[in-house]
Amino acid sequence: MKNQVQNFNKSDLALLLSRKFSSLSDELINDSIDLILQKIINAVASDDRVEIRGFGVFSKKNIRPRKF
């Protein structure tokens, strides 16, 4: 049986982290998530590959244009 892909968005991550780290403010958690996502975006834009173990891999993929 294949593993099901579960949708997980930014607000779900923020909620999970705020429950796990109740001493941190929601603003700090959201700012931290934004910072991490921006670092991933910048790395991929620079043709680097980002791997987060147990989560996934982010990399740039060149797709040739369709011919009509």
LUMSE-152252 format. One line per 5 residues: number of its first residue (from 1); for each residue z negated, y, x of N, C-alpha, C, O. Coordinates in nm, 3 decimals. Example, Ala and Ser with C-alpha at 12.3 -4.5 7.8 and 13.67 -1.06 7.14 Angstrom:
<sites>
1 = -0.780,-0.569,1.319,-0.780,-0.450,1.230,-0.780,-0.330,1.320,-0.846,-0.332,1.424 | -0.708,-0.225,1.285,-0.714,-0.106,1.367,-0.787,0.003,1.290,-0.804,0.114,1.341
</sites>
This chain:
<sites>
1 = 0.000,-0.117,0.084,0.000,0.000,0.000,0.000,0.125,0.089,-0.075,0.133,0.186 | 0.085,0.221,0.053,0.094,0.344,0.131,-0.025,0.436,0.104,-0.084,0.434,-0.004 | -0.058,0.516,0.205,-0.161,0.617,0.186,-0.106,0.727,0.097,0.006,0.773,0.117 | -0.184,0.770,-0.001,-0.141,0.878,-0.086,-0.167,1.010,-0.016,-0.270,1.028,0.050 | -0.074,1.103,-0.032,-0.091,1.235,0.025,-0.167,1.319,-0.077,-0.127,1.330,-0.193
6 = -0.276,1.377,-0.032,-0.357,1.462,-0.119,-0.331,1.607,-0.085,-0.333,1.645,0.032 | -0.306,1.687,-0.186,-0.287,1.830,-0.163,-0.420,1.893,-0.126,-0.522,1.867,-0.189 | -0.417,1.976,-0.025,-0.537,2.040,0.026,-0.497,2.180,0.066,-0.419,2.198,0.160 | -0.547,2.281,-0.003,-0.504,2.417,0.028,-0.616,2.495,0.097,-0.725,2.444,0.121 | -0.586,2.619,0.126,-0.678,2.703,0.202,-0.810,2.725,0.129,-0.916,2.722,0.191
11 = -0.805,2.745,-0.001,-0.929,2.766,-0.076,-1.014,2.639,-0.082,-1.137,2.647,-0.083 | -0.948,2.522,-0.085,-1.023,2.396,-0.080,-1.095,2.383,0.054,-1.211,2.341,0.059 | -1.027,2.419,0.161,-1.087,2.413,0.294,-1.205,2.509,0.304,-1.310,2.474,0.358 | -1.187,2.630,0.252,-1.296,2.729,0.257,-1.417,2.680,0.178,-1.531,2.697,0.223 | -1.394,2.621,0.063,-1.504,2.569,-0.019,-1.576,2.454,0.052,-1.699,2.449,0.053
16 = -1.500,2.364,0.112,-1.559,2.253,0.185,-1.645,2.302,0.302,-1.756,2.254,0.323 | -1.592,2.399,0.377,-1.666,2.452,0.492,-1.790,2.530,0.448,-1.893,2.523,0.514 | -1.780,2.603,0.339,-1.897,2.680,0.293,-2.009,2.588,0.245,-2.127,2.621,0.257 | -1.972,2.472,0.191,-2.075,2.375,0.150,-2.138,2.307,0.271,-2.259,2.281,0.274 | -2.055,2.279,0.371,-2.105,2.210,0.490,-2.186,2.304,0.579,-2.286,2.263,0.638
21 = -2.143,2.429,0.589,-2.210,2.527,0.674,-2.261,2.642,0.587,-2.205,2.752,0.589 | -2.366,2.616,0.512,-2.416,2.713,0.415,-2.472,2.840,0.481,-2.488,2.942,0.415 | -2.502,2.833,0.609,-2.556,2.951,0.677,-2.447,3.053,0.712,-2.477,3.166,0.748 | -2.319,3.012,0.702,-2.209,3.103,0.733,-2.163,3.175,0.607,-2.162,3.117,0.498 | -2.126,3.300,0.622,-2.079,3.377,0.507,-1.937,3.334,0.470,-1.862,3.284,0.553
26 = -1.902,3.356,0.344,-1.766,3.323,0.298,-1.662,3.406,0.374,-1.554,3.356,0.404 | -1.696,3.530,0.404,-1.604,3.617,0.478,-1.577,3.561,0.618,-1.463,3.560,0.663 | -1.681,3.514,0.686,-1.664,3.458,0.819,-1.579,3.330,0.814,-1.494,3.309,0.900 | -1.603,3.248,0.714,-1.526,3.124,0.700,-1.379,3.156,0.674,-1.291,3.096,0.737 | -1.351,3.250,0.583,-1.212,3.286,0.553,-1.143,3.350,0.673,-1.026,3.322,0.700
31 = -1.215,3.436,0.746,-1.158,3.497,0.866,-1.128,3.392,0.973,-1.026,3.401,1.042 | -1.215,3.294,0.985,-1.194,3.186,1.083,-1.072,3.101,1.048,-0.993,3.066,1.135 | -1.058,3.069,0.920,-0.941,2.992,0.875,-0.814,3.071,0.902,-0.716,3.015,0.951 | -0.815,3.200,0.869,-0.698,3.285,0.894,-0.662,3.288,1.042,-0.544,3.282,1.077 | -0.762,3.299,1.128,-0.739,3.303,1.272,-0.677,3.173,1.322,-0.582,3.175,1.401
36 = -0.730,3.061,1.278,-0.677,2.931,1.320,-0.533,2.913,1.272,-0.447,2.868,1.348 | -0.507,2.948,1.147,-0.371,2.935,1.094,-0.273,3.026,1.169,-0.159,2.987,1.195 | -0.317,3.146,1.202,-0.230,3.237,1.277,-0.200,3.183,1.416,-0.088,3.198,1.465 | -0.298,3.120,1.480,-0.276,3.059,1.612,-0.175,2.945,1.602,-0.090,2.930,1.690 | -0.184,2.865,1.497,-0.088,2.756,1.477,0.052,2.813,1.455,0.148,2.764,1.514
41 = 0.063,2.916,1.372,0.192,2.979,1.344,0.253,3.036,1.472,0.372,3.017,1.498 | 0.172,3.105,1.552,0.222,3.164,1.677,0.266,3.056,1.776,0.367,3.073,1.844 | 0.193,2.947,1.784,0.229,2.838,1.875,0.361,2.774,1.834,0.447,2.749,1.918 | 0.377,2.747,1.706,0.501,2.685,1.658,0.617,2.781,1.675,0.728,2.738,1.710 | 0.595,2.909,1.652,0.700,3.009,1.671,0.744,3.016,1.817,0.858,3.052,1.846
46 = 0.654,2.981,1.909,0.686,2.980,2.053,0.738,2.844,2.099,0.740,2.816,2.219 | 0.779,2.761,2.004,0.833,2.626,2.031,0.730,2.530,2.087,0.767,2.429,2.147 | 0.602,2.557,2.068,0.498,2.462,2.107,0.473,2.365,1.991,0.508,2.394,1.877 | 0.415,2.253,2.023,0.380,2.152,1.924,0.229,2.153,1.910,0.157,2.151,2.010 | 0.180,2.155,1.787,0.036,2.157,1.760,0.000,2.028,1.688,0.054,1.998,1.582
51 = -0.093,1.952,1.746,-0.138,1.828,1.684,-0.286,1.839,1.652,-0.368,1.871,1.739 | -0.320,1.812,1.527,-0.460,1.808,1.485,-0.487,1.664,1.447,-0.439,1.616,1.344 | -0.563,1.596,1.530,-0.588,1.453,1.511,-0.648,1.427,1.374,-0.740,1.497,1.331 | -0.596,1.327,1.306,-0.644,1.291,1.174,-0.591,1.381,1.063,-0.625,1.361,0.946 | -0.508,1.480,1.100,-0.454,1.571,0.999,-0.303,1.573,1.002,-0.237,1.543,0.902
56 = -0.246,1.609,1.118,-0.101,1.616,1.124,-0.052,1.691,1.246,-0.130,1.735,1.331 | 0.079,1.703,1.252,0.147,1.769,1.363,0.233,1.882,1.308,0.299,1.866,1.205 | 0.229,1.995,1.375,0.312,2.109,1.340,0.411,2.132,1.454,0.371,2.143,1.570 | 0.539,2.140,1.421,0.639,2.169,1.523,0.761,2.229,1.455,0.782,2.213,1.335 | 0.841,2.297,1.535,0.961,2.359,1.484,1.072,2.254,1.478,1.088,2.174,1.570
61 = 1.145,2.256,1.371,1.255,2.162,1.355,1.381,2.241,1.325,1.386,2.318,1.229 | 1.482,2.222,1.407,1.609,2.290,1.385,1.694,2.207,1.291,1.721,2.090,1.315 | 1.737,2.269,1.184,1.821,2.202,1.086,1.954,2.276,1.082,1.960,2.398,1.066 | 2.059,2.200,1.098,2.191,2.266,1.097,2.227,2.305,0.954,2.185,2.239,0.859 | 2.303,2.410,0.940,2.339,2.458,0.807,2.425,2.357,0.730,2.499,2.279,0.789
66 = 2.414,2.362,0.601,2.497,2.276,0.517,2.640,2.324,0.515,2.667,2.444,0.527 | 2.730,2.230,0.501,2.871,2.264,0.486,2.907,2.243,0.339,2.884,2.136,0.283 | 2.962,2.346,0.278,3.001,2.336,0.137,3.146,2.311,0.122,3.196,2.300,0.010
</sites>
